[in-house]
Amino acid sequence: MNIWERLRRLLDPSASMGDDTFILGDGGGSGAGRPPSAEMLADARMRTEALLTRLDRLVEAAPQGKDALEKVGDLSTSLDENLQKLKELFRAPPNKDLIDRTILIATDPPVRAVLLFIEGISDKTVINDNIMQPLMLLAHELRLEPGQGDDAVDRIERRLLAGHQVSRQYDRASIAESLLSGDTVVLVEGAAVALAVETKEPPVRSVGDPKTEQVIWGPHDAFNEAWRVNVALVRRRLKDPRLVTEILTVGEVSKTYVGMLYIDTIAPPALVAEVKRRVEAVKVDIVNGAGTLQQYIMDNPHSLLPSTLLTERPDRTAAYLSEGHVALFVDTSPTAIICPTTFWALLQTAEDYYLRWPFGSTLRYIRLGALVIALLLPSLYIVVVNYHPEMVPTPLMLFIAQSREPVPMPSVVELLAMDVVFELIREAGTRIPGVIGPTVGLVASLVLGQAAVEARIVSPVLILVVATTGLASFALPNYLMGWGIRLLRFLLLLLTTLFGFLGLAAGLYALVVHASAQRSFGVPYLAPLVGTTGPVKDAISTPPLYRQEERPPYLPLLNRRRQKEIVRQWDPQSPQTNSPEGG
């Protein structure tokens, strides 16, 4: 084989493929014109048969009233037929996750039954102790007989099954949903109804510490991937029967549970209805986390400023619920979505309220200053160096000019190059596993910065600007807000490079107008400073907790007062009044 033949095969791999080479038929093109497969036809046939069976039984049960209509399903009185249909639905025996166990209920004569559950998400100890043992060892007192059908199921449910939650299922779709949730289904010979016993034991990790919202003072528990555990962590802090948990399902394939929490005597009904409407409108195959659902329900998806808040802290979620917000918990996601949110909420942390108000206010001012630095410092550097050197004192300007004298590149090229390198170091430190990630990031920053200055590629002043900007971006408490500010910084830098201070002013004006016009579930994004007329007490600074008598003014709450007007009644310097109770 000559060199040209080798080069041709290297450039065109299809030239070396034989007749037995595996190739997908249409190369990944659209499947709209392809004929349906045997699996798709079988699935459609099963769904059609189930639908026709339900329709026939609905017609028969219609004269008998509402109770009879609620019990209509597509199950048969034949145990073997029901088992076969469910196996076909779950693609067994190729699918090894579906476990079926045929037993004889200990009656005289014995009655056949089948237990079905999904391997890995059901508790086998509960199945053995609370289902199998009662059916196989304790059923002799029931005196069941073959052919009793639904009556036998009723006796088994009331007298044998020790599960704390047992429900009746009349169709295969409901049975499939129960099995995929971790329940165990009991089918009895002669009965066209199944019993679903709760035996859920999904693989979850224990409650751990927060990863991105750490505090020095305050609780150190965080959400995990089990949404029921997350709801329990919130209910531990809000022991109120008015806290409502609604269960929604999203994802045509994933069937992901979404828990929607709100306090029905505080949260506006219109807000609750709007959040529910948006979640139910999500018609996709899979929703695998809060970050995914957030993108489907948030306002202004093209904006760089996040309009929903993701938090991993139960205490912060409980605080927002008590203020009339709605929280969404997505199964398999260790974060909660808070709806709505404001720009100022993205700059707040839980520790602002655990510290005394002077310290909490100081921390907020520091974060606000970090926001300004992370957004404007590179652009201001370009403005001073390229357009308006008279804005700084002459000695400082001479020092900057002297440090830039040996640098061959324009200042904007220096700045962009070092910003890109800083982002690479940040991303590399995040992706490197274990404790060596931060170490690698620190060493890389020192080595690259020192090497760039000594090689006279960048000036020392620019290294200081980039390092200060990066440090300020780390001080922003919200991860998505930090990303938005970093991208907006590059846009402002581009406008400043092209038009100088006028471009920077125009970019800031457009950013303020955009943020003022943006809304989050009907709430102005810059509220309570913009779009509300109520008192502003908890936006930029943190007032004393005993002076925060009312909830935020930007929500049309059912109950605005959160506490008595005078909380420190023991203090002789506090006026004594008979104000209404909070909550």
C-alpha positions as CSV (number, residue, x, y, z in Angstrom):
1,M,0.0,0.0,0.0
2,N,1.5,3.3,-1.1
3,I,1.5,6.5,0.9
4,W,-1.3,8.0,-1.1
5,E,-3.6,5.0,-0.3
6,R,-2.8,5.4,3.4
7,L,-3.5,9.1,3.3
8,R,-6.8,8.5,1.5
9,R,-7.9,5.9,4.2
10,L,-6.9,8.3,6.9
11,L,-8.9,11.1,5.5
12,D,-11.9,8.9,4.5
13,P,-12.4,6.1,7.1
14,S,-15.4,4.8,5.1
15,A,-13.1,3.6,2.4
16,S,-11.7,0.9,4.7
17,M,-15.1,-0.4,5.9
18,G,-16.1,-3.9,5.0
19,D,-19.5,-5.4,4.3
20,D,-19.8,-6.6,7.9
21,T,-19.1,-3.1,9.5
22,F,-21.9,-2.0,11.8
23,I,-23.5,1.2,10.6
24,L,-26.7,2.7,11.9
25,G,-29.3,2.9,9.1
26,D,-30.0,6.6,8.6
27,G,-26.9,8.1,10.1
28,G,-28.8,9.8,12.9
29,G,-31.3,11.6,10.6
30,S,-34.9,12.3,11.3
31,G,-37.1,9.3,12.0
32,A,-40.3,10.9,10.7
33,G,-40.3,8.8,7.5
34,R,-39.2,5.4,9.0
35,P,-41.7,2.6,9.5
36,P,-42.5,1.8,13.2
37,S,-40.5,-1.0,14.8
38,A,-42.0,-4.2,16.2
39,E,-41.5,-2.8,19.8
40,M,-43.4,0.4,18.9
41,L,-46.3,-1.6,17.4
42,A,-46.5,-3.9,20.4
43,D,-46.6,-1.0,22.8
44,A,-49.3,0.7,20.7
45,R,-51.3,-2.5,20.6
46,M,-51.1,-2.9,24.4
47,R,-52.2,0.7,25.0
48,T,-55.1,0.3,22.5
49,E,-56.3,-2.9,24.1
50,A,-56.2,-1.4,27.6
51,L,-58.1,1.7,26.3
52,L,-60.8,-0.4,24.6
53,T,-61.2,-2.6,27.8
54,R,-61.7,0.5,29.9
55,L,-64.2,1.9,27.5
56,D,-66.3,-1.3,27.5
57,R,-66.3,-1.5,31.3
58,L,-67.1,2.2,31.6
59,V,-70.2,1.7,29.5
60,E,-71.2,-1.3,31.7
61,A,-70.6,0.6,35.0
62,A,-72.2,3.9,34.0
63,P,-75.7,2.9,35.2
64,Q,-74.3,1.7,38.6
65,G,-73.1,5.2,39.7
66,K,-69.9,7.1,40.6
67,D,-68.5,4.4,42.9
68,A,-68.6,1.8,40.1
69,L,-67.0,4.2,37.6
70,E,-64.0,4.8,40.0
71,K,-63.3,1.1,40.1
72,V,-63.2,0.6,36.3
73,G,-59.8,-0.6,35.0
74,D,-58.2,-2.9,32.5
75,L,-57.2,-5.7,34.9
76,S,-58.6,-9.2,34.4
77,T,-59.8,-11.7,36.9
78,S,-57.2,-14.1,35.5
79,L,-54.0,-13.9,37.5
80,D,-51.8,-15.4,34.7
81,E,-53.2,-12.9,32.2
82,N,-52.5,-9.9,34.4
83,L,-49.0,-11.1,35.1
84,Q,-48.3,-11.7,31.4
85,K,-49.6,-8.2,30.5
86,L,-47.4,-6.5,33.1
87,K,-44.4,-8.5,32.0
88,E,-44.9,-7.3,28.5
89,L,-45.3,-3.7,29.7
90,F,-42.0,-3.9,31.5
91,R,-40.2,-5.8,28.7
92,A,-39.6,-8.9,30.9
93,P,-37.8,-11.3,30.8
94,P,-35.0,-9.1,29.1
95,N,-35.7,-6.5,31.8
96,K,-34.3,-8.1,34.9
97,D,-35.4,-5.2,37.3
98,L,-39.0,-6.5,37.5
99,I,-39.2,-9.2,40.2
100,D,-42.3,-11.4,40.4
101,R,-42.8,-13.9,43.2
102,T,-45.7,-16.4,43.0
103,I,-47.0,-17.5,46.4
104,L,-49.9,-19.5,47.9
105,I,-51.9,-17.6,50.5
106,A,-52.2,-19.9,53.5
107,T,-55.9,-20.6,53.3
108,D,-57.8,-23.9,52.9
109,P,-57.8,-24.3,50.0
110,P,-54.8,-22.1,49.2
111,V,-55.3,-19.1,46.9
112,R,-52.6,-18.1,44.3
113,A,-51.1,-14.6,44.4
114,V,-48.2,-12.8,42.8
115,L,-45.9,-10.1,44.3
116,L,-44.3,-7.6,42.0
117,F,-41.6,-5.1,42.8
118,I,-38.6,-3.3,41.2
119,E,-35.2,-4.5,42.3
120,G,-33.1,-1.8,44.0
121,I,-35.8,0.7,45.0
122,S,-38.0,-1.4,47.3
123,D,-37.2,-2.5,50.8
124,K,-37.0,-6.3,50.8
125,T,-37.1,-6.5,54.6
126,V,-40.5,-4.8,54.6
127,I,-41.7,-7.1,51.8
128,N,-40.6,-10.2,53.7
129,D,-41.9,-9.2,57.1
130,N,-45.0,-7.2,56.3
131,I,-46.3,-8.8,53.1
132,M,-45.0,-12.3,52.4
133,Q,-45.0,-13.6,56.0
134,P,-48.6,-12.5,56.7
135,L,-49.9,-13.9,53.4
136,M,-48.0,-17.2,53.6
137,L,-48.2,-17.9,57.4
138,L,-51.1,-16.0,58.9
139,A,-53.9,-16.1,56.3
140,H,-55.5,-19.4,57.5
141,E,-58.0,-17.4,59.7
142,L,-59.4,-15.6,56.8
143,R,-60.9,-18.7,55.2
144,L,-60.6,-17.4,51.7
145,E,-61.9,-19.4,48.8
146,P,-61.0,-19.3,45.1
147,G,-63.4,-17.2,43.2
148,Q,-64.1,-14.7,46.0
149,G,-62.2,-12.0,43.9
150,D,-62.5,-8.5,45.2
151,D,-63.9,-9.7,48.5
152,A,-60.7,-11.6,49.1
153,V,-58.6,-8.6,48.3
154,D,-60.7,-6.5,50.7
155,R,-60.0,-9.0,53.5
156,I,-56.3,-9.2,52.7
157,E,-56.1,-5.4,52.8
158,R,-57.9,-5.0,56.1
159,R,-56.5,-7.9,58.1
160,L,-53.2,-9.1,56.7
161,L,-51.1,-6.4,55.1
162,A,-49.2,-4.5,57.8
163,G,-48.0,-1.8,55.5
164,H,-48.7,1.7,56.7
165,Q,-50.0,2.8,53.3
166,V,-52.0,0.5,51.0
167,S,-53.9,1.6,47.9
168,R,-56.0,-0.1,45.3
169,Q,-55.0,-0.1,41.6
170,Y,-57.5,-1.0,38.9
171,D,-55.4,-0.5,35.7
172,R,-51.9,-1.5,34.5
173,A,-50.7,2.1,34.1
174,S,-51.3,2.8,37.8
175,I,-49.6,-0.4,38.8
176,A,-46.6,0.5,36.6
177,E,-46.4,4.0,38.3
178,S,-46.6,2.4,41.8
179,L,-43.9,-0.2,40.9
180,L,-41.6,2.5,39.5
181,S,-42.1,4.5,42.8
182,G,-40.8,1.6,44.9
183,D,-44.1,0.1,45.9
184,T,-44.9,-3.6,46.0
185,V,-48.0,-4.8,44.1
186,V,-50.0,-7.8,45.2
187,L,-52.2,-9.6,42.5
188,V,-54.7,-12.2,43.7
189,E,-56.3,-14.9,41.6
190,G,-59.9,-14.1,40.7
191,A,-59.6,-10.3,41.5
192,A,-59.6,-7.5,38.9
193,V,-57.9,-5.2,41.4
194,A,-54.4,-5.0,42.8
195,L,-53.0,-3.8,46.1
196,A,-50.0,-1.5,46.1
197,V,-48.1,-1.5,49.4
198,E,-45.6,1.2,50.1
199,T,-42.1,-0.3,50.4
200,K,-40.0,2.5,49.0
201,E,-36.3,2.5,49.7
202,P,-34.6,4.6,47.0
203,P,-30.8,4.8,47.2
204,V,-30.0,8.2,48.8
205,R,-27.2,9.7,50.7
206,S,-27.5,11.0,54.2
207,V,-28.1,14.6,55.1
208,G,-24.7,16.4,54.7
209,D,-23.2,19.9,55.0
210,P,-24.0,22.6,52.5
211,K,-21.4,22.8,49.7
212,T,-22.0,26.3,48.2
213,E,-23.9,28.1,51.0
214,Q,-21.7,27.5,54.0
215,V,-22.2,29.6,57.1
216,I,-20.1,30.0,60.3
217,W,-23.2,30.4,62.5
218,G,-26.4,28.6,61.8
219,P,-27.5,25.1,60.8
220,H,-25.2,22.9,58.8
221,D,-27.7,20.5,57.2
222,A,-28.4,20.6,53.5
223,F,-30.8,19.0,51.1
224,N,-30.0,15.7,49.4
225,E,-31.4,13.9,46.3
226,A,-34.5,12.5,48.0
227,W,-37.3,15.1,47.7
228,R,-39.3,13.6,50.6
229,V,-36.3,14.0,52.9
230,N,-36.0,17.6,51.7
231,V,-39.6,18.3,52.6
232,A,-39.1,16.7,56.0
233,L,-36.1,19.0,56.6
234,V,-38.4,22.0,55.9
235,R,-41.3,20.7,58.0
236,R,-38.9,20.3,60.9
237,R,-38.6,24.1,60.8
238,L,-42.2,24.9,59.9
239,K,-44.4,22.9,62.2
240,D,-47.6,24.3,60.8
241,P,-50.5,22.4,59.4
242,R,-51.0,25.2,56.9
243,L,-47.9,24.2,55.0
244,V,-49.2,22.5,51.9
245,T,-47.2,20.0,49.8
246,E,-48.6,19.3,46.4
247,I,-47.1,16.5,44.2
248,L,-46.7,17.2,40.5
249,T,-45.2,14.9,37.9
250,V,-43.0,16.1,34.9
251,G,-41.3,14.2,32.2
252,E,-43.0,11.8,29.8
253,V,-40.2,9.3,30.3
254,S,-38.6,10.2,33.6
255,K,-41.9,10.7,35.5
256,T,-40.1,13.0,37.9
257,Y,-41.9,14.0,41.1
258,V,-41.9,17.7,41.9
259,G,-43.0,18.8,45.4
260,M,-44.6,22.2,45.5
261,L,-44.6,23.8,49.0
262,Y,-46.4,26.9,50.2
263,I,-48.3,28.2,53.2
264,D,-51.9,28.6,52.1
265,T,-52.7,31.4,54.5
266,I,-49.8,33.5,53.4
267,A,-48.8,32.8,49.8
268,P,-50.9,34.5,47.2
269,P,-53.3,32.1,45.4
270,A,-52.5,33.6,42.1
271,L,-48.8,32.9,42.6
272,V,-49.5,29.3,43.6
273,A,-51.7,28.8,40.5
274,E,-49.1,30.3,38.2
275,V,-46.2,28.2,39.5
276,K,-48.4,25.1,39.2
277,R,-49.5,26.0,35.7
278,R,-45.9,26.5,34.5
279,V,-44.7,23.2,36.0
280,E,-47.7,21.2,34.5
281,A,-47.0,22.8,31.1
282,V,-43.6,21.2,30.9
283,K,-44.0,18.5,28.3
284,V,-40.6,16.9,27.8
285,D,-39.1,13.4,28.0
286,I,-36.9,13.9,31.0
287,V,-36.4,16.4,33.8
288,N,-33.4,15.3,35.8
289,G,-32.9,18.2,38.3
290,A,-33.9,21.6,39.6
291,G,-31.5,23.3,37.2
292,T,-33.4,21.7,34.3
293,L,-36.8,22.6,35.6
294,Q,-35.7,26.1,36.3
295,Q,-35.0,26.7,32.7
296,Y,-38.5,25.7,31.6
297,I,-40.4,27.8,34.1
298,M,-38.3,31.0,34.6
299,D,-39.1,34.4,33.1
300,N,-36.8,35.8,30.5
301,P,-34.8,32.7,29.7
302,H,-32.4,34.7,27.4
303,S,-31.4,37.1,30.3
304,L,-28.0,36.7,31.9
305,L,-29.6,37.6,35.3
306,P,-31.3,34.6,37.0
307,S,-35.0,35.1,37.8
308,T,-35.3,32.2,40.2
309,L,-33.3,31.3,43.2
310,L,-31.7,27.8,43.8
311,T,-30.8,27.0,47.4
312,E,-29.5,24.0,49.2
313,R,-30.4,25.2,52.7
314,P,-33.6,24.1,54.5
315,D,-33.5,27.1,56.8
316,R,-33.4,29.5,53.9
317,T,-36.2,27.7,52.2
318,A,-38.3,27.8,55.3
319,A,-37.7,31.5,55.6
320,Y,-38.9,32.2,52.1
321,L,-42.0,30.0,52.6
322,S,-42.9,32.1,55.7
323,E,-42.6,35.2,53.5
324,G,-45.2,33.9,51.0
325,H,-42.9,32.4,48.4
326,V,-43.4,29.0,46.7
327,A,-40.7,26.3,46.8
328,L,-40.2,23.5,44.3
329,F,-38.4,20.3,45.2
330,V,-37.4,18.1,42.2
331,D,-36.7,14.4,43.0
332,T,-33.0,13.5,42.5
333,S,-32.0,17.2,43.0
334,P,-30.4,18.5,46.2
335,T,-31.6,22.1,45.7
336,A,-34.9,23.9,46.0
337,I,-36.3,26.4,43.5
338,I,-37.7,29.6,45.2
339,C,-40.4,31.4,43.2
340,P,-40.3,34.4,42.8
341,T,-37.0,35.9,43.5
342,T,-35.5,39.4,43.3
343,F,-32.1,40.8,42.4
344,W,-31.4,41.7,46.1
345,A,-32.2,38.2,47.3
346,L,-29.4,36.8,45.1
347,L,-26.9,38.9,47.1
348,Q,-28.2,37.7,50.5
349,T,-27.1,34.7,52.5
350,A,-28.5,32.9,55.5
351,E,-25.8,34.2,57.7
352,D,-27.1,37.8,57.3
353,Y,-29.8,36.9,59.8
354,Y,-27.8,34.8,62.2
355,L,-25.4,37.6,62.9
356,R,-26.4,40.9,64.6
357,W,-27.7,43.5,62.3
358,P,-24.6,45.7,62.1
359,F,-22.5,42.8,61.0
360,G,-25.1,41.5,58.6
361,S,-25.4,44.9,57.0
362,T,-21.7,45.2,56.7
363,L,-21.5,41.9,54.9
364,R,-24.2,43.0,52.4
365,Y,-22.3,46.2,51.7
366,I,-19.1,44.2,51.1
367,R,-21.0,42.0,48.6
368,L,-22.5,45.0,46.9
369,G,-19.0,46.5,46.5
370,A,-17.8,43.1,45.2
371,L,-20.5,43.2,42.6
372,V,-19.5,46.6,41.4
373,I,-15.8,45.6,41.3
374,A,-16.5,42.3,39.4
375,L,-18.7,44.1,36.9
376,L,-16.8,47.5,36.3
377,L,-13.2,47.3,37.3
378,P,-11.8,46.0,34.0
379,S,-13.8,48.5,32.0
380,L,-12.7,51.3,34.3
381,Y,-9.1,50.3,33.7
382,I,-9.5,50.5,30.0
383,V,-11.2,53.8,30.3
384,V,-8.4,55.3,32.3
385,V,-5.6,53.8,30.2
386,N,-6.9,54.4,26.7
387,Y,-9.3,57.3,26.9
388,H,-9.3,59.4,30.1
389,P,-5.9,59.3,31.9
390,E,-6.9,62.6,33.6
391,M,-9.4,60.8,35.8
392,V,-6.6,59.5,38.1
393,P,-3.8,61.4,39.8
394,T,-0.8,62.2,37.7
395,P,1.7,60.1,39.8
396,L,-0.5,57.0,39.5
397,M,-1.0,57.5,35.8
398,L,2.8,57.8,35.3
399,F,3.3,54.6,37.3
400,I,0.7,52.8,35.1
401,A,2.3,54.1,31.9
402,Q,5.8,53.1,33.1
403,S,4.6,49.5,34.0
404,R,3.0,49.2,30.6
405,E,6.0,50.6,28.6
406,P,7.7,47.2,28.0
407,V,4.5,45.4,27.1
408,P,4.0,45.0,23.4
409,M,0.3,44.3,23.3
410,P,-2.6,46.8,23.7
411,S,-4.2,47.0,27.1
412,V,-7.5,45.5,26.1
413,V,-5.7,42.4,24.6
414,E,-3.7,42.0,27.8
415,L,-6.9,42.2,29.8
416,L,-8.9,39.8,27.7
417,A,-6.0,37.3,27.6
418,M,-5.5,37.3,31.4
419,D,-9.3,37.1,32.0
420,V,-9.5,34.0,29.8
421,V,-6.5,32.5,31.6
422,F,-8.2,33.2,35.0
423,E,-11.4,31.6,33.8
424,L,-9.4,28.5,32.6
425,I,-7.7,28.3,36.0
426,R,-11.1,28.6,37.8
427,E,-12.7,25.9,35.7
428,A,-9.7,23.6,36.0
429,G,-9.7,23.9,39.8
430,T,-13.4,23.1,39.8
431,R,-13.1,20.0,37.6
432,I,-10.0,18.5,39.2
433,P,-11.3,16.0,41.8
434,G,-10.4,16.0,45.5
435,V,-8.6,18.6,47.6
436,I,-5.9,19.2,45.0
437,G,-8.2,21.3,42.8
438,P,-7.9,24.6,44.9
439,T,-4.2,23.9,45.3
440,V,-3.7,23.6,41.5
441,G,-5.7,26.8,41.0
442,L,-3.6,28.7,43.5
443,V,-0.3,27.5,42.2
444,A,-1.3,28.1,38.5
445,S,-2.4,31.6,39.3
446,L,0.9,32.4,41.1
447,V,3.2,30.8,38.5
448,L,1.4,32.1,35.4
449,G,1.0,35.6,36.8
450,Q,4.7,35.8,37.8
451,A,5.9,34.3,34.5
452,A,3.7,36.7,32.5
453,V,5.1,39.7,34.3
454,E,8.7,38.6,34.0
455,A,8.3,37.8,30.3
456,R,6.8,41.4,29.9
457,I,3.7,40.1,28.3
458,V,1.4,41.9,30.7
459,S,1.9,44.7,33.2
460,P,1.9,44.2,37.0
461,V,-1.0,46.6,37.4
462,L,-3.1,44.5,35.0
463,I,-2.4,41.4,37.0
464,L,-3.6,43.3,40.1
465,V,-6.8,44.3,38.3
466,V,-7.6,40.8,37.1
467,A,-6.9,39.2,40.5
468,T,-9.1,41.8,42.3
469,T,-11.9,41.3,39.8
470,G,-11.7,37.5,40.1
471,L,-11.6,37.7,43.9
472,A,-14.7,40.0,43.9
473,S,-16.6,37.6,41.7
474,F,-15.9,34.8,44.2
475,A,-17.6,37.0,46.9
476,L,-20.9,36.8,45.1
477,P,-23.0,34.2,47.0
478,N,-25.2,33.0,44.1
479,Y,-23.5,30.8,41.5
480,L,-25.8,31.7,38.6
481,M,-25.5,35.4,39.5
482,G,-21.7,35.1,39.5
483,W,-21.8,33.6,36.0
484,G,-24.1,36.4,34.7
485,I,-21.9,39.1,36.2
486,R,-18.8,37.6,34.6
487,L,-20.5,37.5,31.1
488,L,-21.8,41.0,31.5
489,R,-18.3,42.2,32.4
490,F,-17.1,41.1,29.0
491,L,-19.9,42.9,27.2
492,L,-19.2,46.1,29.1
493,L,-15.5,45.7,28.3
494,L,-16.3,45.4,24.6
495,L,-18.4,48.6,24.7
496,T,-15.7,50.4,26.6
497,T,-13.1,49.4,24.1
498,L,-15.1,50.6,21.2
499,F,-16.6,53.8,22.6
500,G,-14.7,54.6,25.8
501,F,-16.6,56.1,28.8
502,L,-19.6,56.8,26.7
503,G,-19.9,53.0,25.9
504,L,-19.5,52.1,29.5
505,A,-22.3,54.6,30.5
506,A,-24.6,53.3,27.8
507,G,-24.0,49.7,28.7
508,L,-24.8,50.4,32.4
509,Y,-27.9,52.3,31.4
510,A,-29.1,49.4,29.2
511,L,-28.4,47.0,32.1
512,V,-30.4,49.0,34.6
513,V,-33.3,49.4,32.2
514,H,-33.2,45.6,31.4
515,A,-33.2,44.7,35.1
516,S,-36.0,47.2,35.9
517,A,-38.2,45.7,33.2
518,Q,-37.5,42.1,34.1
519,R,-40.0,40.2,36.3
520,S,-40.0,37.0,38.2
521,F,-43.5,35.4,38.4
522,G,-45.1,38.8,38.1
523,V,-42.8,40.5,40.7
524,P,-40.5,43.4,39.6
525,Y,-36.9,42.1,39.5
526,L,-35.5,45.1,41.5
527,A,-38.3,45.0,44.1
528,P,-38.7,46.4,46.7
529,L,-36.7,49.3,45.5
530,V,-38.5,49.4,42.1
531,G,-42.2,48.6,41.4
532,T,-43.5,48.7,45.0
533,T,-44.8,51.5,47.3
534,G,-44.4,49.7,50.6
535,P,-41.6,50.3,53.2
536,V,-38.1,49.0,52.2
537,K,-36.5,47.4,55.2
538,D,-34.6,44.3,54.0
539,A,-33.1,44.9,50.6
540,I,-29.5,46.4,50.8
541,S,-29.0,46.5,54.5
542,T,-30.3,44.3,57.3
543,P,-32.5,46.0,59.9
544,P,-32.8,44.5,63.4
545,L,-35.0,41.5,63.4
546,Y,-37.3,43.0,66.0
547,R,-38.2,45.8,63.6
548,Q,-39.2,43.6,60.7
549,E,-42.8,43.4,61.6
550,E,-44.2,42.9,58.1
551,R,-43.4,40.6,55.2
552,P,-42.0,41.9,51.9
553,P,-44.2,44.5,50.2
554,Y,-43.8,43.2,46.7
555,L,-46.1,40.2,47.1
556,P,-49.9,40.5,47.5
557,L,-49.8,38.3,50.6
558,L,-52.9,37.1,52.4
559,N,-51.3,38.0,55.8
560,R,-48.6,40.7,55.7
561,R,-47.7,40.9,59.4
562,R,-45.1,38.4,60.5
563,Q,-44.8,39.4,64.2
564,K,-46.1,41.8,66.8
565,E,-45.3,45.5,66.3
566,I,-43.5,45.5,69.6
567,V,-41.5,42.3,70.2
568,R,-39.2,43.4,72.9
569,Q,-42.0,44.1,75.4
570,W,-39.7,43.4,78.3
571,D,-37.6,46.4,77.3
572,P,-38.7,49.5,79.2
573,Q,-37.5,51.7,76.3
574,S,-39.9,50.0,73.9
575,P,-43.4,51.5,73.6
576,Q,-46.1,49.1,74.8
577,T,-49.0,48.6,72.4
578,N,-51.7,45.9,71.8
579,S,-50.7,45.0,68.2
580,P,-52.1,42.0,66.3
581,E,-50.2,38.7,66.4
582,G,-48.0,37.8,63.5
583,G,-48.3,34.8,61.2
